[in-house]
Amino acid sequence: MDRYGRDGEEGGVCAGREPLIPKHGGYRKLKSFQLAQLAYDVTVRFCDRYIDKKSRTHDQMVQAARSGVQNIGEGSVASGTSRKMELKLTNVARASLEELRLDYEDFLRQRGLALWERDDPRRKALLERRCATADEVAEWVREIRGQNGQDRQSMKSISSKPSTKSIPPKRSTYPEIAANAALVLIGVAVALLDRQIAAQADAFENEGGFTERLYRTRRSRRGGG
């Protein structure tokens, strides 16, 4: 397993020598890839349900989510021969997810829906659930929606005489919960990519790219010969 927490799928290591093409790929085991892929699946479902399929926003959100996934994978594969390309594509993935995050925030703002604060307990609850599929995220959204309904009913039963003070807060809607859930997943994926980009930049600075590795390999083999 390499510095990015992945098992190499391609490349090899000669005993006692730096490999010309090091292990690369293995992106499916990256947490950033897994979360980006989950955010993509959730976004496709969200857009099909809450955004007009004929609108540009629908296509842009789906494409931004897809770009995040694809560029993480492409960068991982490219790392075998180009750390520079790996760094560039990982940065593109991060930028795509940032674009997607802004789209979700716009969706909430334009509809007068709440954007959860960083300390909202529902954010922590979703992370602790460790959802692996869009279906599991959808089930969590339904559970939270149900809990909101129970809280509203409990508050109604406190007083038999309705008053302004006893009126419970507006019940969260499915789109509000679903959009915020997607934002939580995107936020974690972006944070992981920030760390990944920092590690890649450090490796590129300290070890160089393919050209430097080729030079070291040639020099090592000539010396050994």
C-alpha positions in Angstrom: 0.0 0.0 0.0 1.5 3.4 -1.0 1.5 6.9 0.5 -2.1 7.5 -0.7 -3.6 4.5 1.0 -4.0 2.4 -2.1 -2.7 -1.0 -3.2 -0.8 -0.8 -6.5 -2.4 -2.7 -9.3 0.2 -2.1 -12.0 3.9 -1.8 -12.1 6.6 -3.7 -10.4 9.7 -3.4 -8.2 13.1 -4.9 -9.0 14.9 -6.1 -5.9 17.2 -3.4 -4.6 16.3 -1.0 -7.3 14.0 1.9 -7.8 11.3 0.8 -10.3 11.2 2.8 -13.5 7.4 2.6 -13.4 6.3 2.3 -9.8 3.1 0.8 -8.6 0.1 2.8 -9.6 -3.7 2.5 -10.1 -5.5 1.0 -7.2 -7.8 4.1 -7.1 -10.8 2.0 -6.2 -9.4 1.6 -2.7 -8.9 5.3 -2.2 -11.4 6.7 0.3 -11.6 9.9 -1.8 -12.7 7.8 -4.8 -15.2 5.9 -2.9 -16.8 9.0 -1.4 -16.8 10.8 -4.8 -18.4 7.9 -6.4 -21.1 7.8 -3.7 -21.7 11.5 -4.2 -22.0 10.9 -7.9 -24.6 8.2 -7.4 -26.5 10.4 -4.9 -26.4 13.3 -7.3 -27.8 11.4 -10.2 -30.7 10.3 -8.0 -31.2 13.8 -6.5 -31.2 15.6 -9.9 -33.6 13.1 -11.4 -36.0 13.7 -8.6 -35.7 17.4 -7.8 -34.3 19.1 -10.9 -35.9 19.4 -14.3 -34.1 17.0 -16.6 -34.3 19.5 -19.4 -32.4 22.2 -17.5 -28.7 22.9 -17.8 -28.3 22.7 -14.0 -29.3 19.0 -14.1 -26.6 18.1 -16.7 -24.0 20.3 -15.0 -24.4 18.8 -11.6 -24.3 15.3 -12.9 -21.3 16.0 -15.1 -19.4 17.8 -12.2 -20.1 14.7 -10.0 -18.9 12.4 -12.7 -15.8 14.5 -13.4 -14.8 14.2 -9.7 -14.9 10.4 -9.9 -13.2 10.1 -13.4 -10.3 12.4 -12.7 -9.4 10.7 -9.4 -9.2 7.4 -11.3 -7.3 8.8 -14.3 -4.9 10.6 -12.1 -4.2 7.4 -10.2 -3.5 5.5 -13.4 -1.4 8.3 -14.8 0.9 8.4 -11.7 2.9 5.5 -13.1 4.6 7.7 -15.7 3.7 11.2 -14.7 3.3 12.6 -11.1 2.6 16.0 -12.7 -0.4 14.6 -14.6 -1.6 12.8 -11.4 -1.4 16.0 -9.5 -3.2 18.0 -12.2 -6.0 15.5 -12.6 -6.5 15.1 -8.8 -6.8 18.9 -8.7 -9.4 18.8 -11.5 -11.4 16.3 -9.5 -11.3 18.5 -6.4 -12.4 21.6 -8.5 -15.3 19.6 -9.9 -16.5 18.6 -6.5 -16.2 22.2 -5.3 -18.4 23.2 -8.3 -20.9 20.5 -7.3 -20.9 21.8 -3.7 -21.8 25.3 -4.9 -24.7 23.9 -7.0 -26.2 22.2 -4.0 -25.8 25.3 -1.9 -27.5 27.3 -4.7 -30.3 24.8 -4.7 -31.0 25.3 -1.0 -30.6 29.1 -1.1 -32.8 29.7 -4.1 -35.6 27.6 -2.5 -35.4 29.1 0.9 -34.2 25.8 2.4 -31.8 25.5 5.3 -28.1 24.9 4.9 -27.0 22.8 7.9 -24.4 24.4 10.2 -21.1 22.6 10.7 -22.1 21.5 14.2 -25.6 20.2 13.1 -25.9 16.7 14.7 -27.4 15.3 11.5 -24.0 15.8 9.8 -22.3 13.7 12.4 -25.1 11.1 12.3 -24.7 10.6 8.6 -20.9 10.2 8.8 -21.3 7.7 11.6 -23.7 5.7 9.4 -20.9 5.1 6.9 -23.3 4.7 4.0 -21.8 2.8 1.0 -24.6 3.2 -1.5 -27.1 5.7 -2.7 -29.8 3.4 -1.4 -28.4 3.6 2.1 -28.2 7.4 2.0 -31.8 7.5 0.8 -32.8 5.3 3.7 -31.0 7.6 6.1 -32.8 10.6 4.6 -36.2 8.9 5.1 -35.3 8.1 8.7 -34.3 11.8 9.4 -37.6 13.0 7.8 -39.5 10.6 10.0 -37.7 11.8 13.1 -38.6 15.4 12.2 -42.3 14.4 12.0 -42.1 12.7 15.4 -40.5 15.8 17.0 -43.2 18.0 15.5 -46.0 15.8 16.9 -44.3 15.7 20.4 -44.2 19.5 20.4 -47.8 19.8 19.5 -48.9 17.7 22.4 -47.1 19.9 25.0 -49.8 22.5 24.9 -53.5 22.1 24.1 -53.7 25.9 23.4 -51.7 26.8 20.3 -49.7 30.0 20.5 -47.0 31.6 18.6 -44.4 30.3 21.0 -45.6 26.7 20.9 -45.6 26.4 17.1 -42.8 24.0 16.2 -40.2 25.0 13.6 -40.9 24.2 9.9 -40.5 20.6 9.2 -37.5 19.7 7.0 -38.4 18.6 3.5 -36.9 15.7 1.6 -35.0 17.9 -0.8 -33.5 19.9 2.1 -32.3 16.8 3.9 -31.1 15.1 0.6 -29.2 18.2 -0.5 -27.5 18.6 2.9 -26.6 14.9 3.0 -24.9 15.2 -0.4 -23.0 18.3 0.9 -21.7 16.3 3.8 -20.4 13.6 1.5 -18.8 16.1 -0.9 -17.2 18.0 2.0 -15.5 14.9 3.3 -14.3 13.9 -0.3 -12.9 17.4 -0.8 -11.0 17.3 2.5 -9.5 13.9 1.6 -8.5 15.2 -1.9 -6.8 18.3 -0.2 -4.7 15.8 1.7 -4.1 13.7 -1.3 -3.0 16.7 -3.4 -0.6 17.8 -0.6 1.0 14.4 -0.5 1.3 14.3 -4.3 2.9 17.7 -4.4 5.4 16.7 -1.7 6.3 13.5 -3.6 6.7 15.4 -6.9 8.9 18.0 -5.2 11.1 15.5 -3.3 11.3 12.6 -5.8 10.7 14.3 -9.2 8.8 12.9 -12.1 9.3 10.2 -14.7 12.3 12.0 -16.3 14.2 12.1 -13.0 13.3 8.5 -12.2 14.5 7.4 -15.7 17.8 9.2 -15.1 18.3 7.6 -11.7 17.4 4.2 -13.1 19.9 4.4 -15.9 22.6 5.6 -13.7 22.0 2.9 -11.2 22.1 0.2 -13.8 25.2 1.5 -15.4 26.9 1.6 -12.1 25.8 -1.9 -11.3 27.0 -3.2 -14.6 
